[in-house]
Structure formats: structure tokens, C-alpha cells
């Protein structure tokens, strides 16, 4: 620790991202990246934008991208906010909309960046336990609070909530902001975007990192009624007026417009997810029902930390969280057919050594 740090820095427990290996021969199933790559139209758009115009600042409003998102989701452009990845959008949301005298509510098993943001911005919070099946119970949120944030599907469990449950939650708290973090919604869950028109307290956040294969480009967005979006804009313009560069805007617009590529790749991922879940079940794993591009699974005879470490030794990376209630689970990104096959072969050797050669 340094004597030059501001006081808040001493109290922070920063988010720890998944390992990014330097080797190319690793099967990387630990950070929920899309295994199929972005649309060729995205790559062409980025290449076309890489001209001497990069000497100029980008559009601070990212108007082309906001227009494209608005058209895709059937909302007005001024109901769209864009930022440098959904993590930046979330950070602005915590500062602009979730800091109140009463505590912020979110699940005890959820995206581990939420308590980090609370520490950074001095936000009081309460963790609401998920049930024994790792499901969020909307009724547990019927209590006084300053605001609510939920991922749907939840992370790291992958379990989704139905749209009517989100509507009920927003209706139960008309005077509090309800944020739905939909990083994984495109893999089979109900989006809350259609509810925004009826609930002025509802903000929906999505990312281009997962279903649009653009984790390396860093683009996220929020959709909500105008007062919520204006609050985000006021924070953004007090922090960084140009969060999205020219390449990111061009690539993201092309990603929105190529719906065929989006539909094809997400369908492939959902098919691989269901096949992988069945294969893991055959190996004796308990696999939670997932509507995301990952699975959350544990084996009754093997500690999660041990399995993750032994897989890593074999060149397969999965995510393990050393946290109560989930320390024996592995979060496994759904990969290509070959990646899933490699994972299953290594797991078969670890959990059923005598039958390692069986298919």
C-alpha cells in the first residue's frame, strides 16, 4: 500500500477477471467469449474506418450506433445510452442511479463486479440469498431499498427469470430504479426491453461482447426512458465525452445490422450448450439449467478448485469461484464442437479414469 493513495483506494477489493493465457494452444472456456467470431461485415466495417480520419475525435453521441440499436429494439434513439463495454455502462449506472440512502439489493450469488462498484462509489448494499436451487426469488425483493440490480440470466448460474417476473419486480418498486443486466439474454432468456415503455423505473443493460462476438471491441448499451438515460449521459460527460472510438462505432453498427450472423451463431451456441449439458450429466455432474452461453456444474465426488486446477494442467481453462455456496461449481463457457469434445475428454479422464477411452 502507498501513503500517496486516496482513502477510498485502501478499502477497494478489485474485480478479478478470468485468466487471459498467452499460449494459443489452450482451450479457453473461462471468460464466456463467443467461440465463433464476429460477422465478416463487422471486420469489413472496421477496416473501412481505419483511415486518416482516426486523427479526428469520434462522435461523442455515437449517433449512428444509437440509431441502429433503437431501430433493432423498437425504441427511440434518445432512450439508448452507449459506453465502453457494459462494465462502463454499469459503472455509470451505479454512480448515477443506484447510490441512495437505502441499500441497493442484488443476489448473493451474482456478478462479482457489483460489490466492487459499491465499494468504489460508497453505496450501501444488501445481498439477497438465492434459493437452494440457485434461483432468484422475486418475492424476496419486496422490502425497502434504494434500488435493485439483477442479471438476467444470472451470472454465474445461467438461470433466467421470465419476463412477467421482471415486470412484477418493476411494478413492486415504482419509486426505485430496477436495473436488469442482460449480458447473456440472447441465449434464450426473456429480455426486459419491451417492458421499458410501461415502467419509467426500468433500465436494461446489454453488451456486444457475448452474442455479437465483440468482447475485444468493448461496446455496451442501456435502454430506458429518457430521465434515466439523461442521468447516465450527465455522468458520462463528466467523465469521458468520447467513450467509443470510431472503430468501435463502425463495428458495432455492422454487428447490429447483420442479423443473420447473429441468429446463426447464437443458435449454434445454444445447441452446443444443450449437448454439453447432457454430456456433463452423463459424467455425473449436476448441471444447472442455463439460458446463457455457459454452464454452471459440479461433481459430487470432486472439489471444484481441484477439477479447475487439473483441467488447467491439461490445457483447458474453466472458471472457478472460491466463494461460499458455489466453491464446488465450475463455470464452463460453451465452445465449439472441438473445444467441448476436448473438455469432455479431459473431464472423463479426471472423474472416470478407468473409462477414459470410452466415448
C-alpha positions in Angstrom: 0.0 0.0 0.0 1.1 3.5 -0.7 0.9 6.6 1.5 0.0 8.5 -1.6 -3.3 6.7 -2.2 -6.6 8.4 -1.8 -8.5 6.9 1.2 -11.0 5.0 -0.9 -8.3 3.0 -2.6 -7.2 1.3 0.6 -10.7 -0.1 1.0 -11.2 -1.4 -2.5 -11.3 -5.2 -3.4 -10.9 -5.0 -7.1 -12.7 -7.4 -9.5 -10.5 -10.3 -10.7 -11.1 -11.1 -14.4 -10.7 -14.5 -15.9 -7.3 -15.6 -16.9 -6.1 -14.5 -20.4 -3.4 -17.0 -21.4 -0.5 -16.1 -23.6 -0.5 -19.5 -25.3 -2.6 -20.3 -28.3 -2.9 -24.0 -27.7 -5.2 -23.6 -24.6 -8.9 -24.4 -24.8 -10.2 -21.2 -23.3 -13.6 -21.8 -21.7 -13.3 -19.4 -18.7 -14.5 -15.9 -19.8 -17.7 -16.6 -21.8 -16.3 -15.3 -25.0 -18.1 -16.3 -28.2 -16.2 -19.0 -30.0 -17.4 -18.3 -33.5 -16.0 -14.8 -34.1 -17.7 -11.6 -35.3 -19.6 -11.1 -38.5 -17.4 -10.6 -41.6 -19.4 -7.4 -42.1 -18.0 -6.2 -38.8 -14.4 -6.8 -39.9 -15.0 -5.0 -43.2 -16.6 -2.0 -41.4 -13.7 -1.7 -39.0 -11.2 -1.9 -41.9 -13.0 0.7 -43.9 -13.0 3.1 -40.9 -9.2 2.7 -40.3 -8.2 5.7 -42.4 -6.5 9.0 -41.7 -9.8 10.1 -40.1 -8.6 8.4 -37.0 -6.9 11.7 -36.3 -10.3 13.2 -35.6 -12.4 12.6 -32.4 -15.3 10.2 -32.8 -18.9 11.4 -32.5 -19.4 11.9 -28.7 -23.0 10.8 -29.0 -22.3 7.7 -31.2 -25.4 8.7 -33.1 -25.1 6.1 -35.8 -24.9 3.3 -33.2 -27.7 4.7 -31.1 -29.9 4.9 -34.1 -29.1 1.3 -35.1 -29.8 0.0 -31.6 -33.0 2.0 -31.4 -34.2 0.5 -34.7 -33.3 -3.0 -33.7 -35.2 -2.8 -30.4 -38.1 -0.6 -31.3 -37.3 2.3 -29.1 -36.3 6.0 -29.6 -32.7 6.9 -30.1 -32.8 9.1 -27.1 -33.7 6.1 -25.0 -30.4 4.5 -25.8 -27.1 5.0 -24.0 -23.8 3.5 -25.2 -20.5 3.0 -23.5 -17.1 1.3 -23.5 -18.4 -2.1 -22.7 -21.3 -2.9 -20.5 -19.0 -2.7 -17.4 -18.6 1.0 -18.1 -22.3 1.4 -18.6 -22.8 -0.4 -15.3 -20.3 1.8 -13.5 -22.1 4.9 -14.7 -25.4 3.4 -13.7 -24.1 2.7 -10.1 -23.0 6.3 -9.8 -25.9 8.0 -11.5 -28.9 5.9 -10.4 -28.1 3.4 -7.6 -26.5 5.5 -4.9 -29.2 6.3 -2.3 -29.6 6.3 1.5 -31.4 3.0 1.5 -29.4 -0.1 0.4 -29.0 -1.4 -3.1 -30.3 -5.0 -3.4 -28.8 -7.8 -5.5 -28.4 -11.6 -5.2 -25.7 -13.2 -3.0 -24.7 -15.3 -6.0 -24.3 -12.9 -8.9 -21.8 -10.9 -11.0 -18.9 -10.2 -8.6 -18.4 -6.7 -10.0 -21.5 -5.4 -8.2 -20.0 -5.2 -4.7 -16.8 -3.7 -6.3 -18.8 -0.8 -7.7 -20.5 -0.4 -4.4 -17.1 -0.1 -2.7 -15.8 2.3 -5.3 -18.9 4.6 -5.1 -19.7 4.2 -1.4 -23.0 2.5 -2.0 -24.6 0.6 0.9 -26.0 -2.8 -0.3 -27.6 -6.0 0.8 -27.2 -9.4 -0.8 -30.4 -11.3 -1.1 -29.9 -15.1 -1.0 -30.8 -17.2 -4.0 -32.7 -20.3 -3.1 -31.3 -23.8 -2.7 -31.7 -24.3 -6.5 -29.7 -21.2 -7.1 -32.8 -19.3 -8.3 -33.6 -15.7 -7.7 -37.0 -15.3 -5.9 -38.7 -12.1 -6.8 -40.7 -12.1 -3.6 -37.5 -11.8 -1.6 -37.1 -8.3 -3.0 -40.3 -7.0 -1.7 -38.6 -4.9 1.0 -37.5 -1.3 1.4 -34.5 -0.5 -0.7 -32.8 2.3 -2.6 -32.6 0.4 -5.9 -32.3 -3.2 -7.3 -30.0 -4.7 -9.9 -30.3 -8.3 -11.2 -28.6 -10.1 -14.1 -31.0 -12.0 -16.3 -29.9 -14.7 -16.9 -28.0 -14.6 -13.6 -24.2 -15.0 -13.5 -22.6 -17.3 -12.8 -25.6 -19.7 -12.5 -27.0 -19.1 -16.0 -30.6 -19.3 -14.7 -33.1 -16.8 -16.2 -36.2 -15.1 -15.0 -39.4 -14.9 -17.0 -40.5 -11.5 -18.4 -43.5 -11.4 -16.1 -41.3 -11.8 -13.1 -39.3 -8.7 -14.2 -42.5 -6.8 -14.8 -43.7 -7.7 -11.3 -40.4 -6.6 -9.8 -40.5 -3.2 -11.5 -44.2 -2.8 -10.5 -43.4 -3.6 -6.9 -40.9 -0.8 -6.8 -42.3 2.2 -8.7 -40.1 4.7 -6.8 -36.8 2.8 -7.1 -34.7 2.1 -10.2 -34.7 -1.5 -11.2 -31.7 -2.5 -13.4 -31.7 -5.7 -15.5 -28.2 -6.7 -16.6 -28.8 -8.7 -19.8 -25.3 -9.7 -20.8 -26.4 -13.2 -21.7 -30.1 -12.6 -22.6 -29.6 -13.5 -26.3 -29.0 -17.2 -25.5 -32.6 -18.0 -24.6 -33.9 -15.7 -21.8 -36.7 -13.1 -21.9 -35.5 -9.6 -22.5 -37.0 -6.8 -20.4 -36.6 -4.2 -23.2 -40.3 -4.5 -24.2 -41.2 -3.5 -20.6 -39.3 -0.2 -20.7 -42.3 1.6 -22.3 -44.5 0.7 -19.3 -42.0 1.2 -16.5 -40.2 4.5 -16.1 -38.0 3.0 -13.4 -36.6 0.2 -15.5 -33.1 0.3 -17.1 -31.9 -2.6 -19.3 -28.2 -3.1 -20.0 -26.7 -5.3 -22.7 -23.3 -5.9 -24.3 -21.8 -6.7 -27.7 -19.2 -8.9 -26.0 -21.1 -12.2 -25.9 -23.8 -12.8 -28.6 -22.2 -10.3 -31.0 -18.6 -11.8 -30.6 -17.1 -8.4 -29.9 -15.5 -8.8 -26.4 -12.3 -7.2 -27.8 -14.1 -4.1 -29.2 -15.7 -3.0 -25.8 -19.2 -1.9 -26.6 -22.2 -1.9 -24.3 -25.5 -0.1 -24.1 -28.5 0.7 -21.9 -32.2 1.2 -22.8 -34.6 3.1 -20.6 -36.9 6.0 -20.5 -35.4 9.4 -21.1 -34.8 10.6 -17.5 -32.7 7.5 -16.7 -30.7 7.9 -19.9 -30.1 11.6 -19.2 -28.6 10.7 -15.8 -26.1 8.4 -17.5 -25.2 11.0 -20.1 -24.6 13.6 -17.4 -22.2 11.2 -15.6 -20.5 10.1 -18.9 -20.0 13.7 -20.0 -18.4 14.5 -16.6 -16.0 11.6 -17.0 -15.2 11.0 -20.7 -17.1 12.6 -23.6 -15.7 10.1 -26.1 -16.1 6.6 -24.7 -16.5 4.8 -28.1 -13.9 5.3 -30.8 -14.5 5.3 -34.5 -13.6 1.7 -35.0 -15.9 0.5 -32.2 -18.9 2.5 -33.5 -18.4 1.2 -37.1 -18.0 -2.4 -36.0 -20.9 -2.3 -33.6 -23.3 -0.8 -36.2 -22.3 -3.5 -38.6 -22.9 -6.2 -35.9 -26.4 -4.8 -35.3 -27.2 -4.8 -38.9 -26.0 -8.4 -39.7 -28.9 -10.2 -38.0 -28.3 -13.3 -40.0 -24.9 -13.9 -38.5 -26.2 -13.1 -35.0 -29.0 -15.6 -35.3 -26.8 -18.3 -36.8 -24.1 -18.1 -34.2 -26.3 -17.8 -31.1 -28.3 -20.8 -32.3 -25.1 -22.8 -32.7 -24.1 -21.9 -29.2 -27.5 -22.8 -27.7 -27.3 -26.2 -29.5 -23.8 -26.8 -28.2 -24.8 -25.8 -24.7 -27.7 -28.3 -24.6 -25.4 -31.1 -25.9 -22.7 -30.2 -23.4 -25.1 -30.2 -20.5 -26.3 -33.7 -21.4 -22.8 -35.0 -21.7 -21.8 -33.5 -18.4 -24.8 -35.1 -16.8 -23.7 -38.4 -18.2 -20.4 -37.9 -16.4 -22.2 -37.5 -13.1 -22.2 -33.7 -13.0 -25.1 -31.7 -11.5 -25.7 -29.0 -14.2 -27.9 -26.0 -13.5 -30.5 -25.1 -16.2 -28.8 -22.4 -18.3 -30.1 -19.7 -20.6 -26.7 -18.3 -21.1 -23.6 -19.2 -23.2 -22.1 -21.1 -20.2 -22.9 -23.9 -17.8 -22.6 -24.0 -14.1 -21.9 -27.5 -12.9 -20.4 -29.5 -10.0 -19.5 -33.1 -9.5 -20.5 -34.8 -6.2 -17.1 -36.5 -5.8 -14.7 -33.8 -6.8 -13.9 -30.4 -5.4 -14.3 -27.6 -7.9 -11.0 -26.0 -7.2 -9.2 -29.3 -7.8 -11.0 -30.0 -11.0 -10.3 -26.5 -12.3 -6.6 -26.8 -11.4 -6.2 -30.3 -13.0 -8.0 -29.1 -16.2 -5.7 -26.2 -16.4 -2.7 -28.5 -16.1 -4.2 -30.2 -19.2 -4.6 -27.0 -21.2 -8.3 -26.4 -20.5 -9.4 -23.3 -18.7 -12.7 -23.0 -16.9 -13.8 -20.5 -14.2 -13.8 -21.4 -10.5 -15.1 -19.0 -7.8 -13.8 -19.5 -4.2 -17.0 -18.3 -2.6 -19.4 -19.9 -0.1 -22.2 -21.9 -1.7 -20.6 -22.2 -5.1 -17.0 -23.3 -4.3 -17.6 -26.7 -5.9 -19.1 -25.4 -9.1 -17.3 -24.8 -12.4 -18.5 -22.1 -14.8 -17.8 -23.5 -18.3 -18.1 -21.4 -21.4 -19.8 -23.1 -24.3 -17.3 -23.5 -27.0 -17.0 -25.0 -30.5 -17.7 -28.7 -31.1 -14.0 -29.4 -30.9 -13.5 -27.4 -27.7 -16.4 -29.1 -26.0 -15.1 -32.5 -27.0 -11.6 -31.7 -25.6 -13.2 -30.6 -22.3 -15.3 -33.7 -22.0 -12.3 -36.0 -22.8 -10.3 -34.4 -20.1 -13.1 -34.5 -17.6 -13.8 -38.1 -18.4 -10.2 -38.9 -17.5 -10.5 -37.0 -14.3 -13.8 -38.2 -13.0 -13.8 -41.7 -14.5 -10.2 -42.7 -15.0 -10.9 -46.3 -15.8 -13.3 -45.4 -18.6 -11.3 -42.6 -20.1 -11.2 -44.3 -23.5 -15.0 -44.7 -23.7 -17.0 -42.2 -25.9 
